């Protein structure tokens, strides 16, 4: 029996793309930047709307940069936002399990919060290794939901975390990917790893307001909500309570939220 394809637990609602557009090379790829050189060819796997991709392209030009994503709609969004002057940057629909590139095509392969959504993260990393050139750099960064920290405590946010894990388990994904990332990369055939960690910190009033509203919208409207209801794991009333909890958290001057990430640099 053929297994069903992977299902993205977040989907591509505006609230999800809002968070993706916020990401920059500085806040999501800082661990990679010192390894970039002019003239390198770079692949961004799961590029989303392409904000990080475009910054990386400028750092490696005139080397070519390619961003791929499984969603044709998201790729169309990235193409529309592309700087007309970025002649070294292209976006295309692509599947991480079956990359449409020859062996040894890239000097750098970057993936941000991609492996956590896959049922076979090791298989995806093997495919990324295939398209790397000798001594090429693999740079992957994964959040670890089970390591997230927030205050003040709220049973409704605790329930949000439980529900997120329940949904991702149904989707055969790994919400706590960060702690598994080094093992996945070693199993994919890489032997020398540089492992680091970093956080997104939301505490300043504007940061709290942005993060709280973002997740309130995602809890109400994104595929997180739709799948939770579809799988029989939650209710409309519970989702409304969780969304209200994010707004309450954002309104608290003592509120803080840490999004924990693990990063790996590995060479082929």
Residue pairs with C-beta under 8 A, 6 or more apart in sequence:
3 119
6 117
6 118
6 119
6 171
6 172
6 173
7 171
7 227
8 70
8 117
8 171
8 223
9 117
9 164
9 167
9 168
9 171
9 173
9 223
9 224
9 227
10 16
10 117
10 218
10 222
10 223
10 224
11 222
11 223
11 224
11 226
11 227
12 71
12 73
12 74
12 223
13 217
13 218
13 221
13 222
13 223
14 217
14 221
15 214
15 217
15 218
15 221
15 222
16 218
16 222
16 223
17 48
17 49
17 74
17 77
18 214
18 217
19 214
19 218
20 48
20 49
20 51
21 49
21 51
22 51
22 210
23 48
23 51
23 52
23 112
24 51
24 52
24 55
25 32
25 33
25 52
25 55
25 56
25 59
27 200
28 52
28 112
28 141
29 52
29 55
29 56
29 110
29 112
29 139
29 141
30 198
31 139
31 141
31 196
31 198
31 263
31 265
32 56
32 108
32 110
32 137
32 139
32 265
33 59
35 108
35 137
35 139
35 265
36 42
36 56
36 59
36 60
36 108
37 60
38 59
38 60
38 61
38 62
38 63
39 60
39 62
39 63
40 60
40 63
40 107
40 108
41 60
41 63
41 64
41 65
41 105
41 106
41 107
41 108
42 56
42 57
42 60
42 63
42 64
42 65
42 66
42 106
42 107
42 108
42 109
42 110
43 65
43 66
43 67
43 68
43 99
43 101
43 105
43 106
43 108
43 109
43 110
43 128
43 131
44 50
44 52
44 53
44 56
44 65
44 66
44 67
44 68
44 110
44 111
44 112
45 68
45 94
45 96
45 99
45 109
45 110
45 111
45 114
45 124
45 128
46 68
46 69
46 70
46 96
46 111
46 112
46 113
46 114
47 53
47 67
47 68
47 69
47 78
47 91
48 69
48 74
48 78
49 74
49 77
49 78
49 81
50 67
50 77
50 78
50 79
50 81
50 82
50 91
51 81
52 110
52 112
53 65
53 67
53 78
53 89
53 91
54 81
54 82
54 83
54 86
54 89
56 65
56 110
57 65
57 86
57 88
57 89
58 86
60 88
60 108
61 86
61 88
62 88
63 88
63 107
64 88
64 89
64 90
65 88
65 89
65 90
66 89
66 90
66 91
66 92
66 106
67 75
67 78
67 89
67 90
67 91
67 92
68 75
68 91
68 92
68 93
68 94
68 96
68 99
69 75
69 78
69 91
69 93
69 94
70 93
70 94
70 95
70 96
71 93
72 93
75 91
75 92
75 93
78 91
79 91
82 89
82 91
83 89
92 100
94 100
96 111
96 114
96 118
96 124
96 127
96 128
97 120
97 123
97 124
97 127
98 127
99 127
99 128
99 130
99 131
101 131
102 131
103 130
103 131
104 131
104 132
104 133
104 134
104 136
105 131
105 133
106 131
106 132
106 133
106 136
107 132
107 133
107 136
107 137
108 136
108 137
108 138
108 139
109 128
109 129
109 131
109 132
109 136
109 137
109 138
109 139
110 139
110 140
111 124
111 128
111 139
111 140
111 141
112 140
112 141
113 141
113 142
113 143
114 124
114 140
114 142
115 121
115 124
115 125
115 140
115 142
115 174
115 177
115 181
115 184
116 142
116 143
116 168
116 173
116 174
116 175
116 177
116 178
117 168
117 171
117 173
118 124
118 173
119 171
119 172
119 173
121 174
121 177
121 180
121 184
122 184
122 187
122 188
125 138
125 140
125 184
125 185
125 187
125 188
125 190
126 188
126 189
128 138
128 188
129 138
129 188
129 189
129 190
129 268
132 138
132 268
133 268
134 268
135 267
135 268
136 267
136 268
137 265
137 266
137 267
138 185
138 190
138 264
138 265
138 266
138 267
138 268
139 263
139 264
139 265
140 181
140 185
140 263
140 264
140 266
141 261
141 262
141 263
141 264
142 177
142 178
142 180
142 181
142 261
142 262
143 177
143 178
143 259
143 260
143 261
144 176
144 177
144 178
144 179
144 260
144 261
144 262
145 161
145 164
145 165
145 175
145 176
146 161
146 165
146 175
146 176
146 179
147 176
147 178
147 179
147 260
148 161
148 257
148 258
148 259
148 260
149 256
149 257
149 258
149 260
150 157
150 249
150 255
150 256
150 257
150 258
151 254
151 255
151 256
152 249
152 252
152 254
152 255
154 245
154 248
154 249
156 241
156 242
156 244
156 245
157 242
157 245
157 246
157 249
159 238
159 241
159 242
160 215
160 219
160 242
160 245
160 246
163 228
163 233
163 234
163 238
163 242
164 175
164 224
165 175
165 176
166 228
166 231
166 233
167 224
167 227
167 228
167 231
167 233
168 174
168 175
170 227
170 231
170 233
171 227
174 180
177 262
178 197
178 260
178 261
178 262
179 262
181 195
181 262
181 263
181 264
182 193
182 195
182 262
182 264
185 193
185 264
185 266
186 193
190 266
190 267
190 268
192 266
192 267
193 264
193 265
193 266
194 264
194 265
194 266
195 262
195 263
195 264
196 262
196 263
196 265
197 260
197 261
197 262
197 263
198 261
198 263
199 258
199 259
199 260
199 261
200 258
200 259
200 261
201 207
201 256
201 257
201 258
201 259
202 208
202 210
202 211
202 255
202 256
202 257
202 258
202 259
203 255
203 256
203 257
205 253
208 249
208 250
208 251
208 252
208 255
208 257
209 250
211 246
211 250
211 257
212 246
212 247
212 249
212 250
212 251
212 255
213 246
213 247
213 250
215 243
215 246
216 243
216 244
216 246
216 247
217 243
218 224
218 225
219 225
219 239
219 242
219 243
219 246
220 239
220 240
220 243
225 234
225 239
228 234
228 239
229 235
229 236
229 239
249 255
249 257
